[in-house]
Amino acid sequence: MRRREIKAERYHLESEKEGFVDVSSLFGSLYFCYVNICGPEGTGKSTLLSALRCYYDEGLKTGDLFTNSDVWKEGWRHWEKGQHPVIDLDFSDFAATTMEGARAYFRARISDLYLRKLDRCGGYLRDNYFCGKYLDFIEGTAGEDALTRSLQEMVWAIKWRRGREPRPLILIDELGRTLLYAQQYGYLNEMRAFLDRFLEIDHYEEDIGIVTTSYAPANVEVNYHLKYIGDEPVNKFKPLAEISRHNGIELEPCLKRNDWYWDSRYLGKSINLQGCFEEMMSGNEVPENNQAVIHLDESVQRNIQRKRRWIQEECRQAEEARKRSEEESRKEYAAPLPKDCLIPSVFAGVRNLDMPAANSQKLAELNSFLVSLYDEFGENVTQEEVYEAMQGLEKKEEHCPRTQLEGMIEELREDPEWKLNLDVDTYWERFDCERGDQYRHNDMTLIKVYLTAKDECQTGDLFCQVVRFLVQKGKERFHAKVARQRRKDQICLWVTREDFFLLEHYVKAMEDQFIPALMLIPYRGKMGISREFFTWNSHSGVQATMISEYLKSVGDRSRISLPDMLREYVRAWNGDLDEEHALSRAFKSSNAQELIVLLESIHCILGNAEITDDHILLSDSSNLWRALGDSKNWYEVGVHWARRFSGGV
């Protein structure tokens, strides 16, 4: 039996003896604590870890240790015994003289950990995984990258694969030995880098803490400088000081931290890793360096072989299924739009786009804009850079009309028919207005309207005027927002088709106060018109993605043109471009609603069409938008169209 396992058994036997030091008072204080407890042999470090492991992972039979504790009174009921699984490792026999030897040692300890946790992971590690990395951990064949993620993998296996049970506690005894040996034998930098990755876990989401122990001479401070774990001397913990006195070790009180500056010292003197190693080895025998050998019994080996055959078969079947799916997908992407899909768009079923421009000046402006983006940002241009250029966005907060809006809301709330709400974020003041509990229209049928004030100082006043009009004259729900920062799309509204025509009449009466500022949004008078996309991505955001991916792929400044970009976009959407093409990666799986809205918008911008009352951009057919939004190709449009327009879903 290994030394630490013996100490765990002794903890069970001695815990009820009179005079035994009760370390349970430390349990609550270590909640969400990431601490490396440093001290000499005989100070109770390993006893504390044994107590933590036995209590939380197994459940002690010594009564309720929290009966009189403040932690229990405050209601930390998730600290009840046996409520948190424990991941425990013991490095007390580490004696590697090379980094390669250290890796072999870690492989052996991880192999032992995974074997011990097979039953505790609810079959996840034993029966239900497809990936062979867990078998690699058990056999000790994992590469370094996988090895450094092995602790994280165990956290996931325990936390997520056992019905989302409470997060585990991680305990590592004598972690410092790995750094002391690395310092002594010249591979400290490699060991630090390894441990940084090994201990890199999202502690706020995935565990309840990490408690490790390391060697330090009595009353001497040593800094191990672990990236995610702070060093604390045993002197800080009263129960461990009591254990030390029982074992003939006198500990000095720790220095207090100053309130007005950061003082990392706890003790009056410190020691470096080299001196710490020499003190640790003084009078101790060097352990035999045979702890890196992995011994698996025959039943485990047979199970691993069976599991690898099973994984191989599952992978073969998965590959065959993938090929079948790809073949079916190719057939679907190649299929034309069925003739009975009466979509009111000239681009329904489009495969090879030809979009001449009636307004050659507008086309020249758009081409010039694309070239200017390429010249400024190069072929590595990002979606965010394009979006900010399109919107003329300046990330500087301007005058915010919040007080004015709040006053307006209090005034409008006097009408009991309406539910009004004001919200705010970094970029926008958001206003929601709902009438009653039942609506004839959902948000997917609402028309998005853009308004830009000619004098931006009047933006707040104009926004309030428009909102008041919709509250007083509108028939249905609407949403509105006004920019808090300088940008071209200062005011955005989402209105029903019926209220759109009322709003249009109102805006015409004051149209000299607005300008059509957005280059890539079609206008009807002074009102920019779009739709909210099925994925809730914004129209401008999707356009920015198209432009940035096109500029990344074009390869030659002289070839940049809007018609070329649109042709490539349509080919990518239809699956006619190479899978690895930038536009294919971005748009092959996008939906038909985006395609129709983007192409219809550009068609109007280039002067090829007007947004008439029966234009698709003004449609309020929920069935139409959902059939398009649910579809990634023309075959799927036909399927969803039939379901929605022939008495189906």
N, C-alpha and C positions, 0 to 999 in steps of 0.2 A: 504494500500500500504506500502511495506517495506521501511525502511529509505533510502537504497541505490537507490531504484527505484525512490523515490521522488527526490533525488539529480540529477538523470539522467534527469528527466523531467525539473528540475530547470535549468540544463545546456542548454537545448534547449531554454528555455524562456530568460535566461540571456545572452546567447552568443552574441546577437546582441546589447545589451545595451552598451552605451558609458561608457568606463572605465572598462569594464569586462576584466579580465586578460586572455590573449590568451595563452593557454598552447600548441598550435599546434607546437611551435618551438621545443618541446620535442619529437614529434612523430618520426622524422627521427633518433634522437639520441638513441631511444630505439629499433631500428632495430637490430635483432639478439642479444638482450640484455636480460640477465636473472638476474633481479634486484628486491630486496625487499626494497621498499622505506619506511623509518622509520621516524615517526614524531608524534607530538601531534594532538589532535582533532583541526580542523579548519585550517589546513595548505594546504588543497586542494588535499590531496591524493586521496580521493574518486572522487573528481571532475575530476582529471586527468584520472582515469580509466573510468569514464562515458564518457569523451570526446573521449578516444581511442575507446571505444565500439561503441559509436554512429557514429563516423567517419568511422571506417573500416568495421563495420558490417552492418550499416544502411545507411551511406552516409549523411553527414550534408547538409543542404540547405543554407549555409551561404557563398557560394562562394568558390573559390579555395584557401584554406588556405596555399597552397604551392607556390603561385604565385611568391613570392620574396625570397623563401628559397634556400639555397645552395643545400639542398638535391634534390630539384626539378631540379635545374640547372644541377646537375650531372646525371640526367636521371633515378632516382629511380621511374620509372613509375608504378612499381607494388605497390607503396604506394598510388596510387590514391584512392579516397574515395570509400568505398564499395567494395574494391578489395580483402580483406582478411576476411574470416569468423572469428568470435570471440567466444571463449569458456570462459564464465565468471561465476565465483562463488563468493558468498558473505558470509563471516564468521563473520560478525559484531555482530551477536546475539549468537555466541558460548558461552556456559556457562556450559559445562559438568564437573562434579566433579570426574568422573571415566573414565577409558579407554573404558569400555563397553558403557557408555553414549556417549562418543566421536564417537564410531563406529556408534551408532544409529543416531547421528547428521549427520555424513558423508553420511549415507544411505539416509537420508531425502534430503540433498542438491543435491546428485547425482540423486535422483528420479526427483527432480524439474528440474535439468539440462536436463535430457533425455526427459522429457515431453516437455520442451521448444524447443528442437532441432528436434522434430519429423519431422516437415515440412521442416526444413532447410537441412535435410540429404537426400533429394531427394527420399524419400520412403524407404531408406535402413533400417532405424530403424522401419518404420511403416509396411512395406509389404514384404521385400525381404530377411530377415534373417531366417536361419534355427535354429540357436542356441538360447536357451531360456535365455541366460545370460542377454540380454538386457531387457527382461521382468522382470528378477530378480532385475535389477537395478531400474526399474520403481516401482516395488512393494516393494523394500527395503528388499529383502530376500537373497541378495548375500552374500556369505561367505567372510571372511576377505581377502583371497588371491584374489578373484575376485574383491572385493571392491578396493583394492590397485591398480588394473589395469584398473579401470573404466575411469579414465581420459585419459589414453593411448587409450582405446577402442573408446572413443569419437573422439580423434584426427584421428584415422584410419577411423572412419565412415564418418567424414566430408571431410577428405583429399582425400581418395581413392574411396569413393562410390558416389561422385558427379561429376564424369568425370575428376578426377585428377585436381581439381581446386586449386588455390593458398593455401599455407599452412596456418593454423589458427594461431591466436594470442591468448595466454592464459592469462587471467586476474583474479586475486584472491584478493579480498578486505579483509583486516584484517586477513590475514593468521597467523600473530603472536599471535593472541588471543589463538589459539589452544595450542601453546607452553607455553604461560603465565599461562593458567589454568592448564596445565599438570604439570608445575613446582610447582604451588601453592598446588595442590592436590595429588602430589606424583606419577604421571605416566609419567614423562618426557621421560624416555628412551623408553618406549613403543610408545609414540607419535612420537618421532624422527624416530624410525624404520619404523613406518607407513608412515610418510611423505616422507622418503627417497624412499620408493617403489612407493608411490602415484605420486611423481613428477619425476620419472625415465622415461624420454622420450628421444628419439633420436633427440635432438634439432637441430642438423645440417641437418637432413633429413626431419623432420616431422612437425616442427612449425617455426614461425618467431620470437619467443621470449616468455618469461614469465615475466609479470610485476605483482608483488604482493605488498601489503601494510601491514604495521604493526605499532603498537603503540610504541612511544618513547617519553619521556618528552622533552620539548624544550631545545635545545642546549646540550643534553645529548645523548651519543652514547650507543646503546645496540646491542649486537651481538646475533643474533638468530641462527647462525651456521647451516643454511639450506644447505643440501649437494649439490644441483644443482643451488642455487640462492645466490648471494652476497648481503650483507646489505649495503644500501646507505642512509644517512640522507637526509631529505628534504632540508637541508641547501645547498646541492650541486646543487639544481635545482632552477634557478633564478625565473621562473614563480611561483613556489610554495612559494618562499620567499616573493614575492609580495602579494600573497593571504594571507599569514600569517600576513603581516603588515596591510592589510585591516581589518583583524580580531583581531588586537591588540596583535599579537605575534611577538616579535622581535627575529630574528634569527641571530646568529653569523656566520661569514664566516668560512668555513671549513679549516682545516689545509691542506697544500699541501704535497703530497707524496715526499719523498726524491728520487733523481735520482739514488743514489748509493746504496741504500738498501731498502728493502720492509718494509714500515711502514703502518700498517693497520688502524691507527687512522685517524679520520676526525675531531673530536672535542676534546676539552681539558679535558673532563671528561666523564666517562662511568658509566653505572649502570647495575647490574645483573638482571636476569629475575625476581627474587623475588621482588626486589625493583621496577622494572618496573610495575609489576602487582599491587603493592600497589598504585603507582602513578596513574595508569589507573583507578583504582576503587575509588580513592579519590573523593568524592562528586558525584559519579554516582550511580544510582540504579542498583542492580543486576538484569539482565534481567530474565524474567520467563523462567524456563528450560522446555519449552514445544515445542521447535523447532524441536524435533526429531520425531514428529508425522507426518506420511504421510497420506494425505487426497487425495483419488482418486475419481473423480466423477463417476457416474454410467456408463456413456458412455465409459470411459476409462477402467473400470473394465470389461465391456462386451467385449470390443475389446481385452483385455488381455486374457480372457477366450477363445474367438474365436481363437486367435493366438496360444494359447497353444494346442488347439485341432488340429489346422492345423499342428503345429510342430510335435505333436504326430503321426499324419497320415503320414507326410513326413518321419519321422524317421522309421515308420513301413515299408513304401515302400522302403526306402533306405536299410533297413536291408534285405528285401526280394531280392532286386537287388544284394546286396552283396553276399548273399547265392547262387543266380543263377550264378553270376560271378565266385565264388569259385568252384562251381560244373563244370562249363564249363572249367575253368582253370585246374582242376584235370584231366578232360578227355583229354585236349590238352597235358598236361605234360606226361600222360600215353601213348599217341599215339606214334607208332614207326615212323622212317623216311620212307617216301614213296620210293618204289623201283626204281622209275624213276629219283631220285636225284643222279646223277653220280658225286658225290663229290670225288676228288682225295685224299682221306685221309682214313687210316685204322680205324679212330675213328669216321667216319660219322655214326650217329645213335647209338653210344655206350651208354649202360645203366649200365652194370656191368663190370668195368675195371679190366683187368688182364694184367699187364705190367711187365714181367720178365726182368732182366737186363743181356745183353750179356757181359757187362763190370762190373764185380762184384766189382772191385776196385773203380770205379767211384761211384757206388751205396753206398759203405761204406763211401766214402768221403762226399757224400751228407747227409747221415744219421748222420754222425758225426757233420756236420755243423748245422743240425736242433737241435741236442742235446745240442751243445754248446750255441746256442741261448737261449734255455730253461734254461740252467744252469746260464747264465749271466743275463737274464732279467726276468725269471720266467714266470708264466702263464698269467701275465698281460702285456706281451710284446706288443709293439705297432708296427703298420705298418712302421712308420718312423724309429724306431730302427732296424728293420729287413732290410729295404731298405739301410740304411747307412752301415750296416754290409756287405750286398751283394756287394755294390759298393766300399767298402773300402773308403768311403767318409770321408774326413777330412775338417772340416769347417774352413779352413785357406787359405786365398788367396795366391796363388803362383804367380810367374812371369807371367804377362799377355802379350801375343804377339800382343796386339792391334795395336801398331805402325807398326809392321811388316805386319799385315793384311791390314791395311789402305793403306800402300804402294802398296801391291799386288792388291788391289781393284782399285786404281788409274791407275795402269798399265793395268789391264784387261778391264777397262771401255773404253779403246781406241777402242774396238771392238763394233761397234754400234748395232750388233745383240743381244747383251746380256744386260739384266737389272740386275744390281748387287746391293746388299744391305747388310750392316753390322749392326747388333744390338747386344746389350750386356745386361745381367742381372747379378744377384749375382753369378750364377754358370757357365754361358756359354758365349762365343763369338759366335754369330749366323750369318751364311752367307747364303744368298738366291741368287740363280742364275736362271734367267728365260730368255728364248729365244723366241722372237716374242710374238704375242698376242693369238695364238691358240695352244692348247696342246692336244696331243692324249691321254695323261694319266693324271688322277687326283691324288691327294695325297694318296688316299686310295690304289692305285695300286703300289705305290712306295715300294721298298724293303729297309728295314732299315739295315744298315751295321755298326758294331762296330769295331774300330781299337784301339789297345793299343800299344804305343811305348815301346820297350824294355828298352830304355834309356829315361826316362820321360823328360830329358832336351832337347830332340830332338822333342818333341811333336809339338811345333809351326812350326818347319821347315817341318816336315812330313805332317802336316795339309796343309800348303801352297803348297807343292808339289802335293798332291792329288787333291786339288781344282784347281790348274793350269791345271792339266791333264784333269779333267772333263770339264773345260771350253774350252780347246783346242781340245779335242777328243770326248767329249760327244755329244749326239744328242738331248737331251731333257733337261727340267728343272731339277734341283736338289737342295737339301738343305743340309747344313752341319753345324756342331757346334764343338767347341773345348772347353774343360773344363778350367775354370779359377782356379779351386781348385784341390787338389790331389784326384784322384779317379781312378777306374779301367777302366771305359768306357771313355777314354780320348777324343776320336774322334767318332762322330756319323755322318752318311751320309744317305740321303734318295735318292735313284736313281731308274730309270726305269729298267726293266728287261734287255733291250738292253745295257744300259750303265753299268749295273752290271757286265756283262761278260767282257766288256772293262776294267772296274776297277779291276776285279779279275786278269786279265792278267798282269796289271800294278803292282799290289801289290805282285804278285808272284815273280816278278823280284827283289823285295827288301824285301822279306818276312823275312830275317834274322833280320830286324829292328823292327819286330812286335812280340807280344806274345799273345796267347789266354788266357786272364786274367779273363774272366767272367765265374763263376762256373755254372750258370743256364741259359746260352745262348749257343745254338748249334753253332759249327764252321764248316766252309768249308775252309780248310787251316788255314790261320791266320785271316780270316774274320768272325766275329760273325754275325749271320743272324737272323732277326726277322721281324715282321710287325708292323706298327702303328695300334693300335686297333681302332675299329669303334667308340668308345666313346672318343678317343684321350687320354685315359689313357695309360701310358707306359707299355711295356711288364714287365719290372722289378718291376714297381709299383704294378701291379696286382699280380705278384708272391709274393711280400712282403705281400700283403693283405692275400693271401691264407695261407702263412706260419704262420703269426701272429694269424689268426683266428683258424687255426688248433691247434697251441700250446695252445691257450686259452681253447680249448675244449677237449684236449687229456686226461688230468687228471692224467696221470701216465707217468713218464719219461721213464720207460722201454718199453712202447708201441710205442714210437716215431719212425716212419719210413716213408721214402718217398713213398713207394707203398701204405701204409695205408692212407697217406694224399691225394694221388691222387684218391684212391677209394672213400674216403669220399667227395672229391670235386665233382666227377662225380655224386655221389648219390644226393648231394645237388643241383647240376645244373638240374638234372632230376626231382626234387621235391620229391625224395624218402627218404629224411631225415626229421626229425621233423622241423616244421616251425620255432621254437625258437632256433634251433641249430645255432651256430656262423657261420658256413659255409653256411647254408641256407640263413641266413639274408644277407650275403655278396654276394652270387653267384646265388641264384635261379632266379633272374631277369637279370643276365648278358647274353651276347649274344653268339651265336654259334661260331662266329669268334674267340672270346677269347678262348673258349674251345678247338677248333681245333688247334689253334696256340700253346697254352700252352702244350697240350698233344703231338703234333708232335715234339715240341722242346725238351721235356724231353725224348721222344722216341729216338731221335738222340743222346742226351747227354749220355744216358745209353748204347750206342753202338748197338742199335737194328736196326738202319737204317742210311743211308747216305743222305745228301742233294744233290740229283741228279738234273740234269737240268730240269726234269719234276716234281720235288717235289712241293707240294702245297705251301711251303714257298717262292718259286720263281715264283708263278703264278701272271700274270698281268691282270687277268680277273676281271674287275670292277663288272660285274654281279654276279660272284661267291662271292666276298667279301661283296657286299651289301646284297645279299640274306642271307648270314650267319650273317652279322652285324645287320640286321633288326629283327632277330629271337631269341626268348627266349627259345624255345624248338623245338623238331624235327618236330612236327606238323606244326609250323610256318615256319620252314625251307622249308617244302614241299610247303606251300602256296606261299612264296616269290620266291622259285625256279621256280615254274610254271609261275609266272608273268614275271620273267626276262628271262626265256629260252623258252617261247612259244609265243613270240610276245607281251607279256604284258608290264607292266610299266618298 
